[in-house]
Amino acid sequence: MIIKRARGYRLYSDKGQKILDLSMDRGRAVLGHRPNGLSLTIKNVIERGLYARYNNIYIKRLEKELLSRFNEYSFVTLLEYEEKLKDYTEAQIVDPLFETVESCYISYWRPFLEYPKCEVLVLLYPLPGLNSTTVILSKKELTVKNDLISPVIISGILRSMYDYDIELKKFKADFYNDYRTIPNTELKPPYIVFNLEDEDYYNLIKKCENSGILLNDRDKIGVLSNDYSSGEIAKIVKTLS
């Protein structure tokens, strides 16, 4: 399958086929493939020639924005990739999509889900395709050193958080009730978790491909759009059941 373009929660192949994308870049495209204003924001930064990883004005803007949102934290750390976290801690990161705990040392934050009380929070911010940078919030300053990150990425993260605010105001968990009939799944709107063995999940991926639905081939999770038509919802429910 070769993807020619992406709009919202739908992909279009080079052969003109419309595909309902439940993979959504492993959940990072939870706001869709072309979030409101993201392209223009990144274009404006690029037009200034700000590609390279220099100390830049967007770093402080991002820190201020995040610490005002998550006001229980005092420090922001930016890393090129998540593996660098191992230089600081070997603790397992709790994922609220799979675990429900009241407190822990370190947890992921996923859009639309509650997160436990923790000392360190790793943000899975909703920025499709440009999400290799790891953003960490902590109550105490971490010993791991900050990396310089391209202004293109940082401005995109900032924009994605503004877009998240817009979608959060419109979000209604009841919209997803039609999906609760799908067997062997757990619904945590807008996410769906597949409780299947590897072989069964692989077979489901193939079944969905034949029906014009794309599932995540790495993690057994999906993202359900709130703008699917009643016909598209019925198709998803039938195919996944």
C-alpha positions as a Markdown table, in Angstrom:
| # | Residue | x | y | z |
|---|---|---|---|---|
| 1 | Met | 0.0 | 0.0 | 0.0 |
| 2 | Ile | 1.5 | 3.3 | -1.1 |
| 3 | Ile | 0.0 | 6.5 | 0.5 |
| 4 | Lys | -0.3 | 9.5 | -1.7 |
| 5 | Arg | -1.9 | 11.9 | 0.7 |
| 6 | Ala | -3.5 | 12.1 | 4.2 |
| 7 | Arg | -6.4 | 14.2 | 5.4 |
| 8 | Gly | -7.8 | 14.1 | 8.9 |
| 9 | Tyr | -8.2 | 10.5 | 9.8 |
| 10 | Arg | -8.2 | 9.1 | 6.3 |
| 11 | Leu | -5.5 | 8.1 | 3.9 |
| 12 | Tyr | -5.6 | 8.0 | 0.1 |
| 13 | Ser | -3.5 | 5.5 | -1.8 |
| 14 | Asp | -1.8 | 6.1 | -5.2 |
| 15 | Lys | -4.6 | 4.0 | -6.7 |
| 16 | Gly | -7.3 | 6.4 | -5.3 |
| 17 | Gln | -8.4 | 4.1 | -2.5 |
| 18 | Lys | -9.7 | 5.8 | 0.7 |
| 19 | Ile | -8.4 | 4.1 | 3.8 |
| 20 | Leu | -9.7 | 4.7 | 7.4 |
| 21 | Asp | -6.6 | 5.1 | 9.4 |
| 22 | Leu | -6.9 | 3.6 | 12.9 |
| 23 | Ser | -3.1 | 3.5 | 13.2 |
| 24 | Met | -2.7 | 7.2 | 13.3 |
| 25 | Asp | 1.1 | 7.2 | 13.5 |
| 26 | Arg | 1.0 | 4.9 | 16.6 |
| 27 | Gly | -1.4 | 7.4 | 18.3 |
| 28 | Arg | 0.7 | 10.5 | 17.6 |
| 29 | Ala | -1.8 | 11.7 | 14.9 |
| 30 | Val | -4.6 | 11.6 | 17.4 |
| 31 | Leu | -5.7 | 15.1 | 16.2 |
| 32 | Gly | -5.6 | 14.0 | 12.6 |
| 33 | His | -2.9 | 14.1 | 9.9 |
| 34 | Arg | -3.2 | 17.8 | 9.2 |
| 35 | Pro | -4.0 | 19.5 | 12.5 |
| 36 | Asn | -5.4 | 23.0 | 12.4 |
| 37 | Gly | -2.7 | 25.6 | 11.6 |
| 38 | Leu | 0.3 | 23.2 | 12.0 |
| 39 | Ser | 1.5 | 23.4 | 8.3 |
| 40 | Leu | 1.4 | 27.2 | 8.4 |
| 41 | Thr | 3.3 | 27.3 | 11.7 |
| 42 | Ile | 6.1 | 25.1 | 10.4 |
| 43 | Lys | 6.2 | 27.0 | 7.1 |
| 44 | Asn | 6.6 | 30.3 | 8.9 |
| 45 | Val | 9.6 | 28.9 | 10.9 |
| 46 | Ile | 11.2 | 27.5 | 7.8 |
| 47 | Glu | 10.8 | 30.8 | 5.9 |
| 48 | Arg | 13.0 | 32.3 | 8.6 |
| 49 | Gly | 15.7 | 29.8 | 7.8 |
| 50 | Leu | 15.4 | 28.2 | 11.2 |
| 51 | Tyr | 16.1 | 24.6 | 10.5 |
| 52 | Ala | 19.3 | 23.9 | 12.5 |
| 53 | Arg | 19.5 | 23.0 | 16.1 |
| 54 | Tyr | 20.6 | 26.3 | 17.7 |
| 55 | Asn | 19.4 | 27.8 | 20.9 |
| 56 | Asn | 16.2 | 29.5 | 19.8 |
| 57 | Ile | 13.3 | 31.6 | 20.9 |
| 58 | Tyr | 10.8 | 28.7 | 20.8 |
| 59 | Ile | 12.5 | 26.8 | 23.7 |
| 60 | Lys | 11.5 | 29.3 | 26.3 |
| 61 | Arg | 8.0 | 29.6 | 24.8 |
| 62 | Leu | 7.6 | 25.8 | 25.0 |
| 63 | Glu | 8.8 | 25.7 | 28.6 |
| 64 | Lys | 6.4 | 28.5 | 29.6 |
| 65 | Glu | 3.5 | 26.9 | 27.9 |
| 66 | Leu | 4.1 | 23.4 | 29.3 |
| 67 | Leu | 4.7 | 24.5 | 32.9 |
| 68 | Ser | 1.6 | 26.6 | 32.9 |
| 69 | Arg | -0.5 | 23.6 | 31.7 |
| 70 | Phe | 1.1 | 21.0 | 34.0 |
| 71 | Asn | 1.7 | 23.3 | 36.9 |
| 72 | Glu | 2.7 | 20.6 | 39.3 |
| 73 | Tyr | 6.0 | 20.4 | 37.5 |
| 74 | Ser | 8.9 | 22.8 | 37.6 |
| 75 | Phe | 11.4 | 21.6 | 34.9 |
| 76 | Val | 11.3 | 20.8 | 31.2 |
| 77 | Thr | 13.9 | 18.6 | 29.6 |
| 78 | Leu | 14.2 | 18.0 | 25.8 |
| 79 | Leu | 16.0 | 14.9 | 24.4 |
| 80 | Glu | 16.6 | 13.9 | 20.9 |
| 81 | Tyr | 15.1 | 10.5 | 21.5 |
| 82 | Glu | 13.6 | 8.6 | 24.3 |
| 83 | Glu | 16.4 | 6.1 | 24.7 |
| 84 | Lys | 18.5 | 8.8 | 26.3 |
| 85 | Leu | 16.2 | 8.6 | 29.3 |
| 86 | Lys | 18.0 | 5.4 | 30.3 |
| 87 | Asp | 21.0 | 7.6 | 31.1 |
| 88 | Tyr | 18.8 | 9.0 | 33.9 |
| 89 | Thr | 16.6 | 6.2 | 35.1 |
| 90 | Glu | 15.9 | 2.5 | 34.5 |
| 91 | Ala | 12.4 | 2.8 | 35.9 |
| 92 | Gln | 9.6 | 1.4 | 33.7 |
| 93 | Ile | 7.4 | 4.1 | 32.2 |
| 94 | Val | 3.7 | 3.7 | 33.1 |
| 95 | Asp | 1.4 | 4.0 | 30.1 |
| 96 | Pro | -2.2 | 5.1 | 31.2 |
| 97 | Leu | -3.5 | 3.4 | 28.1 |
| 98 | Phe | -2.6 | 0.0 | 29.5 |
| 99 | Glu | -2.2 | 0.6 | 33.2 |
| 100 | Thr | -4.4 | 2.3 | 35.8 |
| 101 | Val | -2.4 | 3.4 | 38.9 |
| 102 | Glu | -2.9 | 6.3 | 41.3 |
| 103 | Ser | 0.8 | 7.1 | 41.5 |
| 104 | Cys | 4.2 | 6.1 | 40.1 |
| 105 | Tyr | 7.6 | 7.5 | 39.5 |
| 106 | Ile | 7.4 | 8.1 | 35.8 |
| 107 | Ser | 4.5 | 8.0 | 33.4 |
| 108 | Tyr | 3.5 | 8.9 | 29.8 |
| 109 | Trp | 1.0 | 11.6 | 29.1 |
| 110 | Arg | -1.4 | 10.7 | 26.3 |
| 111 | Pro | -3.9 | 13.3 | 24.9 |
| 112 | Phe | -7.5 | 12.9 | 26.4 |
| 113 | Leu | -6.4 | 10.4 | 29.1 |
| 114 | Glu | -5.8 | 11.0 | 32.8 |
| 115 | Tyr | -2.3 | 10.4 | 34.1 |
| 116 | Pro | -1.2 | 9.2 | 37.5 |
| 117 | Lys | 0.5 | 11.4 | 40.1 |
| 118 | Cys | 4.2 | 11.0 | 39.3 |
| 119 | Glu | 7.6 | 12.7 | 39.6 |
| 120 | Val | 8.4 | 12.6 | 35.9 |
| 121 | Leu | 6.0 | 12.9 | 33.0 |
| 122 | Val | 6.9 | 12.0 | 29.4 |
| 123 | Leu | 4.7 | 13.8 | 26.9 |
| 124 | Leu | 3.4 | 11.8 | 23.9 |
| 125 | Tyr | 2.4 | 15.1 | 22.2 |
| 126 | Pro | 0.1 | 15.0 | 19.2 |
| 127 | Leu | 2.5 | 15.8 | 16.4 |
| 128 | Pro | 2.4 | 13.2 | 13.6 |
| 129 | Gly | 5.7 | 12.3 | 11.9 |
| 130 | Leu | 7.8 | 14.8 | 13.8 |
| 131 | Asn | 7.7 | 13.2 | 17.2 |
| 132 | Ser | 11.2 | 11.7 | 17.7 |
| 133 | Thr | 12.0 | 14.4 | 20.2 |
| 134 | Thr | 11.2 | 13.5 | 23.8 |
| 135 | Val | 9.6 | 16.1 | 26.1 |
| 136 | Ile | 9.9 | 15.5 | 29.8 |
| 137 | Leu | 8.4 | 17.3 | 32.7 |
| 138 | Ser | 9.8 | 16.8 | 36.2 |
| 139 | Lys | 9.3 | 18.1 | 39.7 |
| 140 | Lys | 13.1 | 18.1 | 40.3 |
| 141 | Glu | 15.7 | 19.0 | 37.8 |
| 142 | Leu | 17.0 | 15.9 | 36.0 |
| 143 | Thr | 20.7 | 15.1 | 35.8 |
| 144 | Val | 20.3 | 14.3 | 32.1 |
| 145 | Lys | 21.5 | 17.1 | 29.8 |
| 146 | Asn | 19.1 | 18.9 | 27.5 |
| 147 | Asp | 19.6 | 18.5 | 23.7 |
| 148 | Leu | 19.2 | 21.3 | 21.3 |
| 149 | Ile | 16.2 | 20.7 | 19.1 |
| 150 | Ser | 15.3 | 22.2 | 15.7 |
| 151 | Pro | 12.9 | 25.2 | 16.0 |
| 152 | Val | 10.8 | 23.4 | 13.3 |
| 153 | Ile | 10.1 | 20.6 | 15.8 |
| 154 | Ile | 9.6 | 22.9 | 18.9 |
| 155 | Ser | 7.2 | 25.2 | 17.1 |
| 156 | Gly | 5.3 | 22.1 | 15.9 |
| 157 | Ile | 5.0 | 20.8 | 19.4 |
| 158 | Leu | 3.7 | 24.2 | 20.6 |
| 159 | Arg | 1.1 | 24.3 | 17.8 |
| 160 | Ser | 0.0 | 20.8 | 18.5 |
| 161 | Met | -0.7 | 21.7 | 22.1 |
| 162 | Tyr | -2.9 | 24.6 | 21.1 |
| 163 | Asp | -4.7 | 22.4 | 18.7 |
| 164 | Tyr | -5.2 | 19.9 | 21.4 |
| 165 | Asp | -7.0 | 22.5 | 23.5 |
| 166 | Ile | -9.5 | 23.1 | 20.7 |
| 167 | Glu | -10.2 | 19.4 | 20.3 |
| 168 | Leu | -10.5 | 18.8 | 24.0 |
| 169 | Lys | -13.3 | 21.3 | 24.3 |
| 170 | Lys | -15.3 | 19.4 | 21.7 |
| 171 | Phe | -14.4 | 15.9 | 23.0 |
| 172 | Lys | -17.3 | 13.7 | 24.1 |
| 173 | Ala | -16.6 | 10.1 | 25.3 |
| 174 | Asp | -20.2 | 9.1 | 24.6 |
| 175 | Phe | -19.6 | 9.5 | 20.9 |
| 176 | Tyr | -17.6 | 6.3 | 21.0 |
| 177 | Asn | -20.3 | 4.0 | 22.5 |
| 178 | Asp | -20.9 | 2.2 | 19.2 |
| 179 | Tyr | -17.4 | 0.7 | 19.5 |
| 180 | Arg | -18.1 | -1.0 | 22.8 |
| 181 | Thr | -19.6 | -4.0 | 21.2 |
| 182 | Ile | -16.3 | -5.0 | 19.5 |
| 183 | Pro | -15.0 | -8.2 | 21.2 |
| 184 | Asn | -11.5 | -8.5 | 22.7 |
| 185 | Thr | -11.0 | -4.8 | 23.0 |
| 186 | Glu | -10.9 | -2.2 | 25.7 |
| 187 | Leu | -12.2 | 1.3 | 24.9 |
| 188 | Lys | -10.5 | 4.3 | 26.3 |
| 189 | Pro | -11.8 | 7.1 | 24.1 |
| 190 | Pro | -10.5 | 8.0 | 21.6 |
| 191 | Tyr | -8.2 | 5.0 | 21.9 |
| 192 | Ile | -9.0 | 1.3 | 21.5 |
| 193 | Val | -6.8 | -1.5 | 22.9 |
| 194 | Phe | -6.8 | -4.9 | 21.2 |
| 195 | Asn | -6.6 | -7.8 | 23.7 |
| 196 | Leu | -5.4 | -10.4 | 21.2 |
| 197 | Glu | -2.6 | -12.8 | 20.8 |
| 198 | Asp | 0.0 | -11.9 | 18.2 |
| 199 | Glu | -1.2 | -14.2 | 15.5 |
| 200 | Asp | -4.8 | -13.2 | 16.0 |
| 201 | Tyr | -3.9 | -9.5 | 15.8 |
| 202 | Tyr | -1.8 | -10.1 | 12.7 |
| 203 | Asn | -4.8 | -11.8 | 11.0 |
| 204 | Leu | -7.0 | -8.9 | 12.0 |
| 205 | Ile | -4.5 | -6.5 | 10.4 |
| 206 | Lys | -4.8 | -8.4 | 7.1 |
| 207 | Lys | -8.6 | -8.5 | 7.4 |
| 208 | Cys | -8.7 | -4.8 | 7.9 |
| 209 | Glu | -6.3 | -4.1 | 5.0 |
| 210 | Asn | -8.7 | -5.9 | 2.7 |
| 211 | Ser | -11.6 | -3.7 | 3.9 |
| 212 | Gly | -9.8 | -0.4 | 3.6 |
| 213 | Ile | -8.8 | 0.0 | 7.3 |
| 214 | Leu | -5.3 | 0.5 | 8.5 |
| 215 | Leu | -4.3 | -0.9 | 11.9 |
| 216 | Asn | -1.1 | -0.3 | 13.9 |
| 217 | Asp | 1.3 | -3.1 | 13.0 |
| 218 | Arg | 3.6 | -2.5 | 16.1 |
| 219 | Asp | 1.4 | -1.8 | 19.0 |
| 220 | Lys | -2.1 | -3.3 | 19.6 |
| 221 | Ile | -3.8 | 0.1 | 19.8 |
| 222 | Gly | -5.9 | 2.2 | 17.5 |
| 223 | Val | -7.3 | 5.7 | 17.4 |
| 224 | Leu | -10.9 | 6.3 | 16.6 |
| 225 | Ser | -12.0 | 9.5 | 14.9 |
| 226 | Asn | -14.9 | 11.6 | 16.2 |
| 227 | Asp | -15.8 | 12.7 | 12.6 |
| 228 | Tyr | -16.4 | 9.2 | 11.0 |
| 229 | Ser | -19.8 | 8.9 | 9.4 |
| 230 | Ser | -22.3 | 6.4 | 10.7 |
| 231 | Gly | -21.5 | 4.2 | 7.7 |
| 232 | Glu | -17.8 | 4.3 | 8.5 |
| 233 | Ile | -18.4 | 3.5 | 12.1 |
| 234 | Ala | -20.5 | 0.5 | 11.1 |
| 235 | Lys | -17.8 | -0.6 | 8.8 |
| 236 | Ile | -15.2 | -0.4 | 11.5 |
| 237 | Val | -17.3 | -2.2 | 14.0 |
| 238 | Lys | -18.2 | -5.0 | 11.6 |
| 239 | Thr | -14.6 | -5.5 | 10.4 |
| 240 | Leu | -13.1 | -5.6 | 13.9 |
| 241 | Ser | -15.8 | -7.9 | 15.3 |
